[in-house]
Amino acid sequence: MTDLTQLPAWRTLATHRDRLRDTQLRELFAAEAQRGEKYTLDAAGWYLDYSKQRIDAAVVQTLLQLADECGLRARIDAMWHGDKINITEKRAVLHVALRARKAQRIEVDGADVVPGVHAVLARMAAFATRVRAGEWTGHTGKRIRHVVNIGIGGSDLGPVMAYEALRAYTQRDLDFRFVSNVDGTDFFEATRDLDPGETLFIVASKTFTTQETMANARAARAWLLASLQDESAIAKHFVAVSTNAAEVAKFGIDTANMFGFWDWVGGRYSMDSAIGLSTMLAIGPEQFQAMLDGFHAMDEHFCSTPFAQNLPVLMALIGIWNVNFLGAHTQAVLPYVQYLKRFPAYLQQLTMESNGKSVTLDGARVGYDTSAIWWGEPGTNGQHSFYQLVHQGTRLIPCDFIGVCDPLGPLHDQHDLLMANLFAQSEALAFGKTADQVRAEGTPEWLVPHRVFDGNRPSSTLLAPRLTPHALGALVALYEHLTFVQGVVWNIDSFDQWGVELGKQLAQRTYAEIIAGSEPALAHDSSTNALIRRYRATRAR
Ligand code: F6P
């Protein structure tokens, strides 16, 4: 592809940035009376208001032109056709097949992958139904009461997020825990009050070689056997979710108790594959299907809607505008839905492991910024912590507010209060408070500068009627596709993650040095050598 910064649309966007440099959101709203209705979209149950972004019709038009010049349509088609668009790992990228309808046909290397997806879903459903009904019992005949998912990254963040998001739909007599960190206290605290006879472990790992997960899985096996004293108990208390049957068998889990997926599912795009087994156990097969339907609805929208009305495409392009033309370094995600408390953490892996890259598909160094730093916390909690900086700090921080109209809990008045806060925050960020307004409140002159809000801080708001499994699926698919679109424009491989490898390799070498019986000869830099020596000398064994 031609250098992105040389594309006509990119150059025009730079002129729009200069044109709008001194234009405030206040003025944009004054100039377009219907702005709050005009810059909105509805898709798959979600309503997007992007009117408080620092854009006008010409900017949107040019962003859409940029998508065309980057060949977005062809890249979307390539994804759906099973082309190996993860070029560095030579893999297809087909998370959309995980929620395809039975009648759909999606091919990888000439073979339709949809029947395999539905076969695994059927096995998951049969298993989940037995556990939820108390028919799958532990080694001593007790009913399973606790499910512990062991996994990390995509094998943890999606399942945790979905469990927290859909708690209202869970079978409350089943208790779910998630162990990810190699820090042994994670496993210890998650299991210290559990009865092994009532506990089911899901070892979730695409590769089944991940250091943290395997260490925790070994700890789980030892913990279980210390109590049940019988190797055959493993079969009743361990299931695996993986693409690697050989390693699963080597670990000692019967592959009859393994739920598979495929190398065309990236770890951070896998929460709706068998990696979502804990989700299905928690909410049941029907609600899991409703979640898949939500994913599918957003997939259909993304794949078939013209870009001008396409929710993931527009949000992605606005993100590009904010990062590459307005100079934003971060993107905040602020759910005003307590159940979505883990959504920002989930999004961090999705967006930053995907688009935290600095070479193009051809291996050339990029000449522009790529992924924003994604972060966030639920509102209103964040308002009492970091919002000060978002309102009055020196940095531009675009925000995605996420809210729902009907609460799932019983305290409806509090929901109105919650949503009032959401709307108030986006209004305050956009329009601020001028010095004259501050003076008119009787503020002494010396205090005026401190109480002024500049405004002109961009945000979008996403609203759904309520947080259902369908709404969650659609929301996740929205951000999956947004991530892909941004990667296409930046011309990077959004589906590999080489940047996590070096640390893994060095940790292996360092671990051997740390546990060595006699003082090892260290050949790191002087800082790392000294840290290892101090640790060895101080560590009480
Ligand atoms: O370290 C990064 C990573 O490879 C992620 O991409 C992945 O989600 C995570 O590790 C866990 O991998 P696995 O599911 O193979 O254990």
Residues whose N, C-alpha, C, O or C-beta is under 5 A from the ligand:
A	BS01	F6P	I152 G153 G154 S155 A204 S205 K206 T207 F208 T210 T213 G267 R268 Q497 V500
